[in-house]
Amino acid sequence: MKAKVIRKSFPKIRVLIRAGKSLYQVDARRQGTTGRREHFSTRKEAEDRANEIAGDFDRLGQEGVSFPNELRVMALHCAQQIEPYGKTIADATSHFIAHLEAERKRMESRKISDLAEEWKVFKESGVDGVLRPDTRDDVKETTQKLKQLWGERRIAEVDEKTVRDFLDSLKVGPQRKKNLKTRFGTFFLWCVKKEYATANPCAKIEIKVPGKDPKILSVEACEMIMQKAEEAHTDLVCYAAICLFAGLRPNECQLLKWENVHLEEGQITVLRETSKVSETRNVTIEPNLMEWLLKYGGKQTGFVTNQTNLPPRLKRFRAACGFKTNRKNPDGPRWDEDVLRHCYASYWLAKHKDRPHLAENMGNSLKMIKDHYKRIVPKSEVEKFWGILPGGAKSAEKKLAEDVLASAA
C-alpha cells in the first residue's frame, strides 16, 4: 500500500491506494499528543476534516484535536436538544452534576427511624434540660409518629411538601396540626444542628389558629369538683385547689413540692425546672386557697401531689366529676387540660382587674392575657368563686388561715 502526502501542514493528509481505490488519510498525530488517524473516501472530506482539526487545535489545543467524532456528534445532538431552553452544554452538565451530588447525599443520609430514636435518647438524657412529664410524653409520641410516617425514608427525602401534605391530610383542628408541626420542627431543628440535615422542612409552614376565649367552669361546677375531691379523692384535694385557686399548669402542680409552698409568706414558688416557660415565678396564695392547704396539707413534705399512679387517679377523679373519659360518661363534657387554670385567670382578673399581675402569676406574656381573658364575670359569681371553702372547715381553721395571711401581708 503506497502513501503520498498531499498536505504537509498539520494535520497531514495522505493518499493511500487500497484495492485500486484512493483512500484519504487525515493524520492528527503529533509528538506529545494523543491525536489519531481518520480515513475518508474523498479528498474534499479529508481536507474539510483537516481544516476542522487545525482550527480546533488553534482554539482548544490538543483536547480539541483528540476529541472523538462520536463525542462530537453526541455534543451536537445535546446542544440541539437544550437550545430551545437557552442553555448550553456546560449549563446542562453543571445541572446534572448537581443532581448526581444531591442524589449521593440523599443516599448517604440517615433514616428517620434511626434519627428519631437518637433524638429521643438525647432529649431524655437531660443534656438539653430536664424534661417535664408532659414534655417527655410529647417526645415519646413524636418519636413514634415520625417512625410511623417516614421511618424508612432518609432525612434528605423529607421536605416541606412531605410535611405539609401530611398535615393537610389530617381530619383535626388547626391547633392539633400546629402542635404536630411544632413537635416535628423541634426534631428537624435538632437534625440541622447535628448536621444530619441541611434545612428544617417545618420552618416555613404556617398554621393559623382562630382565636377563642378559654373555656371556664361555672362556680357551681367548681364547687362540685372540690366537693368530689373532699368526698372520695382527698389525695387530690390540694392538687385541684392549687390549679383552681392559684392557676398553676397541671404539670407544674404535679411537680410542686411543699418546700416551695410558703404559707408564712402567702406565696407558692414555681421553679424554673418545673415551669413550662422555664422561668421561676411566685404566685400569691388567695385566702380560700390558704384554708384548703391548711386543712389538707398533711405532713407538708415531699410532693404536694402523691406521684404514685397519678394519671389513672386523675382520670378516675374526672370521671367522678362527670367528665367524659375513655370508658366513663360518654355523653359528658370533655375535660380541658387547663380548664382549672382558665377558671383561676378569669375569676382572678374579675376580682383584681390587674392584667400585668395576672400575667406574672400565670407565667404568661401580657399580650396573651389581653388576647384571651376578656370574658365578663358577674360580681356575684366572683364572690362565690373566691368563697369556695372546705366543706368541713371549722371556724378555728378559718381564723388560722386569716391569721397566716395577715402576717404574710
C-alpha positions in Angstrom: 0.0 0.0 0.0 1.6 3.2 -1.2 1.1 6.5 0.5 1.5 10.0 -0.9 1.4 13.2 1.2 -0.8 15.8 -0.3 -0.8 18.1 2.7 2.3 18.7 4.8 1.0 21.1 7.4 -0.7 19.8 10.5 -2.6 17.7 10.2 -1.1 15.9 7.3 -3.2 14.3 4.5 -2.0 11.2 2.7 -3.5 9.3 -0.2 -3.5 5.5 0.2 -4.2 3.1 -2.6 -6.2 0.1 -1.5 -7.6 -2.4 -3.9 -7.0 0.1 -6.7 -9.0 2.8 -4.9 -7.8 6.0 -3.3 -8.3 6.4 0.4 -7.5 9.8 2.1 -5.9 9.7 5.5 -6.0 12.6 7.9 -3.1 12.2 10.4 -3.7 14.3 13.5 -0.9 12.5 15.4 1.7 14.9 16.8 4.6 14.4 19.2 3.4 14.7 22.8 -0.3 14.4 21.8 -2.9 11.7 21.6 -4.1 12.6 18.1 -5.2 9.8 15.8 -5.7 8.9 12.1 -9.0 9.1 10.3 -9.9 7.9 6.8 -12.2 9.4 4.1 -13.3 8.3 0.7 -12.9 11.7 -1.0 -10.3 14.4 -0.9 -12.8 17.1 0.0 -14.0 15.2 3.1 -10.4 14.8 4.1 -9.5 18.4 3.6 -12.6 19.6 5.4 -11.8 17.4 8.4 -8.1 18.5 8.3 -9.2 22.2 8.4 -11.6 21.5 11.2 -8.8 19.8 13.3 -6.4 22.6 12.6 -9.0 25.2 13.7 -9.8 23.2 16.9 -6.1 22.9 17.7 -5.6 26.7 17.3 -8.6 27.3 19.6 -8.6 24.4 22.0 -5.2 22.9 21.9 -4.7 19.1 21.9 -8.0 18.4 23.6 -9.8 19.7 20.5 -7.7 17.6 18.2 -8.2 14.3 20.0 -12.0 14.7 20.6 -13.6 11.6 19.0 -16.1 12.0 16.3 -18.8 10.1 18.2 -18.5 12.5 21.1 -18.7 15.4 18.7 -21.9 14.0 17.3 -23.2 13.5 20.8 -22.4 17.0 21.8 -24.1 18.4 18.7 -27.2 16.4 19.5 -27.3 17.6 23.1 -26.8 21.2 22.0 -29.7 20.9 19.7 -31.9 19.5 22.4 -31.2 22.2 25.0 -31.1 25.1 22.5 -34.9 25.9 22.9 -34.3 26.4 26.7 -31.5 28.9 26.2 -29.0 26.7 27.9 -25.5 25.5 27.0 -24.0 22.0 27.2 -21.9 23.4 30.1 -25.2 24.5 31.9 -26.7 21.1 31.4 -23.6 19.3 32.6 -23.4 21.5 35.8 -27.1 20.9 36.4 -26.8 17.1 36.1 -23.7 17.0 38.3 -25.6 18.9 41.0 -28.4 16.4 40.6 -26.0 13.5 41.0 -24.4 15.1 44.0 -27.8 15.6 45.6 -28.7 12.0 44.9 -25.4 10.9 46.5 -26.1 12.9 49.6 -29.7 11.6 49.8 -28.5 8.0 49.7 -25.8 8.7 52.3 -28.2 10.5 54.7 -29.6 8.6 57.6 -33.0 7.0 58.1 -35.7 8.9 60.0 -36.3 5.9 62.3 -32.7 5.9 63.5 -32.5 9.7 63.9 -35.9 9.8 65.8 -34.7 7.2 68.3 -31.4 9.1 68.7 -33.2 12.3 69.3 -35.5 10.7 71.9 -32.5 9.4 73.8 -30.8 12.8 73.6 -33.9 14.6 75.0 -34.4 12.1 77.8 -30.8 12.3 78.8 -31.4 15.8 80.3 -28.4 17.3 78.4 -30.8 19.8 76.9 -32.7 20.4 80.2 -34.7 18.2 82.5 -38.0 17.2 80.8 -41.3 17.8 82.5 -43.6 14.7 82.4 -45.8 16.2 79.6 -42.8 17.1 77.5 -41.4 13.6 78.0 -44.7 12.2 76.7 -44.7 14.6 73.8 -41.2 13.4 72.8 -42.2 9.8 73.0 -45.3 10.4 70.9 -43.4 12.4 68.4 -40.8 9.7 68.0 -43.4 7.1 67.4 -45.2 9.3 64.9 -42.0 10.0 62.9 -41.2 6.3 62.7 -44.8 5.5 61.6 -44.9 8.2 58.9 -41.4 8.3 57.5 -39.3 5.7 59.4 -37.8 4.1 56.3 -37.2 7.3 54.5 -33.9 9.1 54.6 -33.7 12.5 56.2 -32.9 14.1 52.9 -36.1 12.8 51.4 -38.4 14.5 53.8 -39.0 18.1 52.6 -41.5 20.8 53.3 -44.1 19.3 50.9 -43.9 16.0 52.6 -44.7 17.5 56.0 -47.4 19.9 54.6 -49.1 17.1 52.7 -49.4 15.0 55.9 -50.7 17.9 57.9 -53.3 18.8 55.2 -54.5 15.2 55.2 -55.4 15.2 58.9 -59.1 15.5 59.9 -58.3 17.5 63.0 -58.5 21.1 64.1 -55.8 23.7 63.3 -54.5 23.7 66.9 -53.7 20.0 66.7 -52.0 20.5 63.4 -49.9 23.3 64.8 -48.9 21.2 67.8 -47.7 18.4 65.5 -45.9 20.9 63.2 -44.1 22.3 66.3 -43.1 18.9 67.5 -41.8 17.8 64.1 -40.0 21.1 63.8 -38.1 20.5 67.1 -36.9 17.2 65.8 -35.8 18.5 62.4 -34.1 21.5 64.0 -32.0 19.1 66.1 -31.1 17.2 62.9 -29.9 20.5 61.4 -27.8 21.3 64.4 -26.3 17.8 64.3 -25.6 18.3 60.6 -27.8 15.3 59.7 -29.9 17.7 57.6 -29.4 21.0 55.8 -32.8 22.6 56.5 -35.8 22.3 58.7 -38.8 21.4 56.5 -41.2 22.8 59.1 -39.6 26.3 59.2 -41.8 27.9 56.6 -45.1 26.1 57.3 -47.6 28.5 59.0 -50.8 27.3 60.6 -53.3 29.9 61.8 -55.4 29.0 64.8 -58.6 31.1 65.2 -58.7 32.9 68.4 -61.3 32.0 71.0 -62.0 32.6 74.7 -60.7 29.9 77.0 -63.4 27.6 78.4 -64.2 28.2 82.1 -66.5 26.3 84.5 -69.4 27.8 86.4 -69.0 28.4 90.1 -71.4 25.5 90.7 -69.1 23.2 88.7 -66.0 24.4 90.6 -67.8 23.8 93.9 -68.8 20.3 92.7 -65.2 19.4 91.8 -63.8 20.4 95.2 -66.7 18.6 96.9 -66.0 15.4 95.0 -62.3 15.7 95.9 -63.2 16.0 99.6 -65.7 13.1 99.5 -63.6 10.4 97.8 -60.3 11.8 96.4 -58.7 13.5 99.3 -55.3 12.7 97.9 -56.1 15.2 95.1 -57.7 18.0 97.1 -54.5 20.1 97.2 -53.8 19.4 93.6 -57.3 20.6 92.5 -57.3 23.6 94.8 -53.9 24.9 93.7 -54.8 24.5 90.0 -58.2 26.2 90.6 -57.2 28.9 93.0 -53.5 29.6 92.1 -53.7 28.9 88.3 -50.7 26.5 88.1 -50.5 24.4 85.0 -51.3 20.7 85.6 -47.7 19.6 85.3 -46.4 22.5 87.4 -48.8 21.4 90.1 -47.9 17.8 89.8 -44.2 18.6 90.3 -44.7 21.1 93.1 -43.2 20.3 96.5 -44.2 21.5 99.9 -40.9 23.2 100.4 -42.0 25.7 97.7 -45.4 26.3 99.3 -44.6 29.2 101.6 -47.6 29.5 103.9 -46.0 32.1 106.1 -45.2 34.4 103.2 -48.5 33.6 101.4 -46.8 32.5 98.2 -46.2 29.5 96.0 -42.9 29.3 94.1 -42.9 27.6 90.7 -39.3 26.8 89.9 -37.7 27.2 86.5 -37.1 23.5 86.1 -40.8 22.7 86.6 -42.2 25.7 84.6 -43.4 25.3 81.0 -41.7 28.6 80.2 -38.5 27.8 82.2 -38.9 30.8 84.4 -39.3 30.9 88.2 -42.3 32.8 89.5 -44.2 33.4 92.7 -48.0 33.1 93.0 -50.0 34.7 95.8 -52.0 32.3 97.9 -55.6 33.6 97.9 -57.5 33.4 101.3 -59.7 30.5 100.3 -56.7 28.5 99.0 -55.0 29.0 102.3 -57.8 27.3 104.0 -57.7 24.3 101.7 -53.9 24.0 102.2 -54.1 24.2 105.9 -56.9 21.6 106.1 -55.4 19.1 103.6 -51.7 19.8 103.7 -50.9 16.8 105.8 -47.3 16.4 106.7 -46.3 19.0 104.2 -43.1 17.2 103.0 -42.2 16.0 99.5 -44.5 16.4 96.6 -47.8 18.2 97.2 -49.5 15.6 95.0 -48.7 11.9 95.5 -46.9 10.7 92.3 -47.9 7.1 92.5 -50.2 6.1 89.6 -51.2 9.7 89.2 -52.6 9.6 85.6 -55.2 6.9 86.3 -56.1 8.5 89.7 -56.7 11.8 87.9 -58.8 10.1 85.3 -61.0 8.4 87.9 -61.4 11.8 89.6 -62.5 13.5 86.5 -64.9 10.7 85.8 -66.4 11.0 89.3 -66.9 14.7 88.4 -69.0 13.7 85.4 -66.5 14.4 82.7 -66.0 12.2 79.7 -63.1 9.7 79.9 -62.2 6.7 77.8 -64.9 4.5 79.2 -66.9 6.7 81.6 -69.6 9.3 80.9 -69.6 9.0 77.1 -72.2 11.9 76.9 -70.4 14.0 79.5 -68.4 17.2 78.7 -64.8 16.8 77.5 -62.1 17.7 80.1 -59.9 20.6 79.0 -56.4 20.0 80.5 -56.1 23.7 81.5 -59.7 24.4 82.5 -59.0 24.9 86.2 -56.2 27.3 85.3 -58.5 29.2 82.9 -61.1 29.5 85.7 -58.5 31.0 88.0 -57.4 33.6 85.4 -61.0 34.7 84.6 -62.2 34.9 88.2 -59.0 36.5 89.5 -59.0 39.1 86.8 -62.6 39.9 87.5 -61.7 40.4 91.2 -58.4 42.3 90.9 -58.6 43.9 87.4 -54.8 43.8 87.1 -53.6 42.1 83.9 -49.8 42.6 84.4 -50.0 41.0 87.8 -52.1 38.1 86.4 -49.5 37.6 83.6 -46.8 37.3 86.3 -48.9 34.9 88.4 -49.6 32.6 85.4 -46.2 32.8 83.7 -47.6 34.2 80.5 -47.0 37.3 78.4 -49.2 40.3 79.0 -50.3 40.1 75.3 -51.5 36.5 75.8 -53.5 37.6 78.9 -55.0 40.6 77.0 -55.9 38.4 73.9 -57.5 35.5 75.8 -59.1 36.7 79.0 -61.8 39.3 78.2 -64.8 37.4 79.5 -67.1 39.5 81.7 -67.7 37.6 85.0 -70.6 39.0 87.2 -69.5 40.3 90.6 -71.8 37.9 92.4 -70.1 35.0 90.7 -66.7 36.3 91.6 -67.6 36.5 95.2 -69.0 32.9 95.2 -65.9 31.6 93.4 -63.4 33.0 95.9 -65.8 31.9 98.7 -65.4 28.2 97.9 -64.1 26.7 101.1 -63.6 23.2 102.5 -67.0 21.7 103.3 -65.8 20.7 106.8 -63.8 23.8 107.6 -64.0 24.8 111.2 -64.1 28.3 112.3 -60.8 27.8 114.1 -59.2 26.7 110.8 -60.7 29.7 109.0 -59.3 32.0 111.7 -55.9 30.4 111.4 -55.9 31.0 107.6 -56.8 34.6 108.1 -54.0 35.0 110.7 -51.4 33.4 108.4 -52.4 35.7 105.5 -52.4 38.7 107.8 -48.9 38.0 109.0 -47.7 37.4 105.4 -49.1 40.8 104.4 
